[in-house]
Amino acid sequence: MSKLLGIDYGKKRIGLAVSDEEERYAFARETLENKSENYIFDKLDELSIKEEIKKVIIGLPINMQGKVSDWTKEVKKFKRNLEKRLNIPAQFQDERMTSRLSHNLFQNKKVSQKVSKNKINEESARIILQDYIDRQSLK
């Protein structure tokens, strides 16, 4: 069986999460440094083969009023490139408040700032993916 990949795409770091085979639960996976497009797509290709990823869910950054920004356009470009390079379908999931939820989680656990930077991105990806999974189960 295949799995879903959740992505929290950021300028410096990219958080990743992977679902279980039944697509019920999302698990924080890792954080990649956003060094270059080739580096990111090579890593995502390796992961998608290893985990048998069938679909990618990418957090869509829109503001609280539902408006797009320049960063939204960058994330849409990333999605188009990902679909071409990995030949895997991708779709967006609203990511409003995920970074805030992740930040609060690790702040409450008193995790060191260095560790929490990476964990926040992974946890954001997990929240994005779990939100997608939960919404699909309601359909």
N, C-alpha and C positions, 0 to 999 in steps of 0.2 A: 504494500500500500504506500501511497505517497503522502507528502506532508505539505503544509503551508509555511512560507517564510514571511515574517514580519520585519519591516525596516523602518527605523526612525532615522531619516536622512538629515545629516547636519553638515555645516561648513567644515568643522574640524573632526567630528567623530560620527560614525554611523553605527547605531545600535541594531542588533539582530536578535530575533526570536524565532523559534521553530515550534510548530504544533506537534502533537502526538499524531499517530497514524489515523486515529478515528476523528481527528479535527474537533476535539472537545476542549483541549487545554493548550495554552501557549506557555512556552518556557523560555526565559531569557537565555540567550546563547553566548554572545560575545559582542565586543565593540571593536570596530575597525577604525584605524586612523584614516582620515580622508586625504591620503597622500597624492593620489592621481586617479584619473578615471580608469586607466589600465589596471592599476593595482586593485582597485575596488572590484572591477568586473572579473578579474582573475580569481579573487577570493570568493566572490559570490558564485562563480561558475563551479569552483571546487566544492563549495558547500552544497550547492543545488544538486550536484551529481551524488555526493556522499549521502545526503539526506533524502534523495528522490523527491525533490520539490516539484510540485505540480502548478503552484500559483504563488505569486508574491503580492503581499498586501503592504502598501506604502502609506505612511502617515502623510496626510495632506495638510500643510500649514495654512490655515486661514484664520483671520482674526475673529474676535468674539462677535462681531457684527456679520460674520460670514463673507467678508470681503477678501479678495486675493491681494497678494503683495508681490514684490520682485522675487522674493524667495519662493513663493508658490510657483512662479514660472520656472525657476531653476529645478524644483522638484518634479514638475511635469516633464521637463527636458530629460531629467535622470530616468524617469519611468519609460519614456520612449526609447532611450538608448539601452536600457536594461532589457526591454522586450526584444530589441533587435539583436543584441549581443548574446543573450542567454537563450533566446527562443522560448521564453516562458511567459505566459500571460501575467499581467499585473493589473491591480486596481487600487484605487485610493480608499482610505478610511480617514475620516475626520480625526485629527489629532489634537483638537483643542483641549487644553488642560492636562495632557499626558505628562509633559515635562514637569509641570508644577506638582502633580501627584507623585511622580517618581522622586523629585527633589525632597518633598516633604517626608516620604517614606524613609529615605536614607538619612535625612537630617534627624529624624526622631530616633533612629537606631545608633546615632553617634558614630557613624562610619567616617574614617578619615577622608579629607577632601580629595586627595589623590585617587583613592579607590572609588569614591562616590561619583567622580566625573564619568568614569567608564560605566559604572553600574547604573547610573541615571539613564544613559542612552539605551542600555540593554533592557532595563525595566520599562522605559517608554515604548520600545519596540514590542515588548510583551503585552503591555496594556493595549496598544493599537491592534495587535493580532487577536488578543482575547476579546476585545470589543467587536471586531469583525466576526469572530466565531459565534459569539453570543447573539449578534444580530441575525446571523444566518439561521440559527436554530429557532428563531422566532417566526421565520417565514414558512 
